[in-house]
Amino acid sequence: MNMSPAMKACIEACTTSHREVLHCITHCLHKGGSHAEPGHIGIMTDCAEICAASLNFMLRDSRHAPHLCRECAEICTQCAESCANHPDADDHMRQCAEACRRCAEACRAMAA
């Protein structure tokens, strides 16, 4: 498969975001309290899942990959906001937010 630079960048960004979000979910569940609020954990779980799905579609060179990447960008943006704007955001959450922002940007480019 001959991958475009945009697809290579998106695959890397989705992989990183997936890993960072899963790490952050575990971190937030251990911290408890507002970190483990269902809405916050829910958007992070959605984000990890859409990153993995988008990654798989791109690796298979599916014609549907751009559609998933468009949705991935939207969900990653929401996840980044949830982590970055959390009242008790810490380094784990800021790192997660940054990975999600980079993924959203790469996914938007891939979907274009």
Kinemage of the C-alpha trace (Angstrom):
@kinemage 1
@onewidth
@group {chain A} dominant
@subgroup {mainchain}
@vectorlist {calphas} color= white
{ca met a 1} P 0.000 0.000 0.000
{ca asn a 2} L 1.318 3.415 -0.968
{ca met a 3} L 0.364 5.766 1.875
{ca ser a 4} L 0.126 9.517 1.513
{ca pro a 5} L 2.006 11.706 4.001
{ca ala a 6} L -1.386 12.796 5.420
{ca met a 7} L -2.369 9.178 6.062
{ca lys a 8} L 0.987 8.350 7.673
{ca ala a 9} L 0.676 11.378 9.951
{ca cys a 10} L -2.904 10.480 10.821
{ca ile a 11} L -2.016 6.868 11.621
{ca glu a 12} L 0.721 8.068 13.953
{ca ala a 13} L -1.557 10.655 15.593
{ca cys a 14} L -4.392 8.144 16.089
{ca thr a 15} L -1.976 5.630 17.605
{ca thr a 16} L -0.597 8.211 20.038
{ca ser a 17} L -4.024 9.546 20.947
{ca his a 18} L -5.398 6.044 21.536
{ca arg a 19} L -2.504 5.241 23.886
{ca glu a 20} L -2.646 8.576 25.759
{ca val a 21} L -6.412 8.458 26.216
{ca leu a 22} L -6.356 4.899 27.581
{ca his a 23} L -3.597 5.934 29.987
{ca cys a 24} L -5.620 8.978 31.051
{ca ile a 25} L -8.793 6.915 31.593
{ca thr a 26} L -6.895 4.659 33.998
{ca his a 27} L -5.341 7.687 35.711
{ca cys a 28} L -8.722 9.418 36.125
{ca leu a 29} L -10.430 6.286 37.438
{ca his a 30} L -7.680 5.887 40.060
{ca lys a 31} L -7.999 9.546 41.095
{ca gly a 32} L -11.757 9.191 41.466
{ca gly a 33} L -14.117 12.018 42.265
{ca ser a 34} L -14.759 14.443 39.423
{ca his a 35} L -12.003 12.767 37.400
{ca ala a 36} L -14.134 9.617 37.232
{ca glu a 37} L -17.372 11.443 36.324
{ca pro a 38} L -19.309 9.352 33.771
{ca gly a 39} L -19.439 12.077 31.102
{ca his a 40} L -15.682 12.631 31.274
{ca ile a 41} L -14.849 8.920 31.203
{ca gly a 42} L -17.452 8.443 28.460
{ca ile a 43} L -15.937 10.948 26.021
{ca met a 44} L -12.471 9.539 26.679
{ca thr a 45} L -13.730 6.008 26.010
{ca asp a 46} L -15.444 7.168 22.811
{ca cys a 47} L -12.219 8.888 21.772
{ca ala a 48} L -10.041 5.821 22.346
{ca glu a 49} L -12.491 3.667 20.386
{ca ile a 50} L -12.819 6.025 17.391
{ca cys a 51} L -9.037 6.469 17.247
{ca ala a 52} L -8.593 2.688 17.112
{ca ala a 53} L -11.335 2.282 14.501
{ca ser a 54} L -9.958 5.105 12.332
{ca leu a 55} L -6.491 3.628 12.598
{ca asn a 56} L -7.741 0.213 11.500
{ca phe a 57} L -9.656 1.651 8.544
{ca met a 58} L -6.594 3.571 7.367
{ca leu a 59} L -4.318 0.556 7.749
{ca arg a 60} L -6.722 -1.441 5.576
{ca asp a 61} L -6.886 1.462 3.101
{ca ser a 62} L -10.667 1.427 3.404
{ca arg a 63} L -12.553 3.883 1.245
{ca his a 64} L -14.525 4.714 4.402
{ca ala a 65} L -11.448 5.910 6.332
{ca pro a 66} L -12.082 9.618 5.572
{ca his a 67} L -15.603 9.354 7.037
{ca leu a 68} L -14.284 7.844 10.245
{ca cys a 69} L -11.463 10.378 10.399
{ca arg a 70} L -14.002 13.213 10.185
{ca glu a 71} L -15.883 11.772 13.169
{ca cys a 72} L -12.602 11.052 14.952
{ca ala a 73} L -11.616 14.723 14.652
{ca glu a 74} L -14.896 15.784 16.244
{ca ile a 75} L -14.665 13.317 19.135
{ca cys a 76} L -10.964 14.017 19.750
{ca thr a 77} L -11.748 17.733 19.971
{ca gln a 78} L -14.442 17.032 22.574
{ca cys a 79} L -12.074 14.775 24.533
{ca ala a 80} L -9.332 17.410 24.458
{ca glu a 81} L -11.784 19.998 25.806
{ca ser a 82} L -12.988 17.651 28.541
{ca cys a 83} L -9.426 17.007 29.716
{ca ala a 84} L -8.020 20.510 29.273
{ca asn a 85} L -11.007 22.279 30.853
{ca his a 86} L -11.375 19.910 33.813
{ca pro a 87} L -11.225 21.981 37.019
{ca asp a 88} L -8.457 19.751 38.418
{ca ala a 89} L -6.572 19.088 35.173
{ca asp a 90} L -3.118 17.676 35.834
{ca asp a 91} L -0.156 16.727 33.646
{ca his a 92} L -1.748 13.432 32.530
{ca met a 93} L -4.882 15.236 31.416
{ca arg a 94} L -2.966 18.025 29.665
{ca gln a 95} L -0.857 15.429 27.829
{ca cys a 96} L -4.045 13.611 26.791
{ca ala a 97} L -5.612 16.866 25.594
{ca glu a 98} L -2.557 17.715 23.491
{ca ala a 99} L -2.470 14.243 21.884
{ca cys a 100} L -6.181 14.567 21.086
{ca arg a 101} L -5.709 18.023 19.554
{ca arg a 102} L -2.912 16.722 17.308
{ca cys a 103} L -5.067 13.745 16.322
{ca ala a 104} L -8.038 15.963 15.504
{ca glu a 105} L -5.840 18.130 13.289
{ca ala a 106} L -4.378 15.112 11.469
{ca cys a 107} L -7.833 13.552 11.065
{ca arg a 108} L -9.258 16.754 9.625
{ca ala a 109} L -6.432 16.776 7.053
{ca met a 110} L -7.056 13.111 6.254
{ca ala a 111} L -10.795 13.674 5.863
{ca ala a 112} L -10.335 16.645 3.509
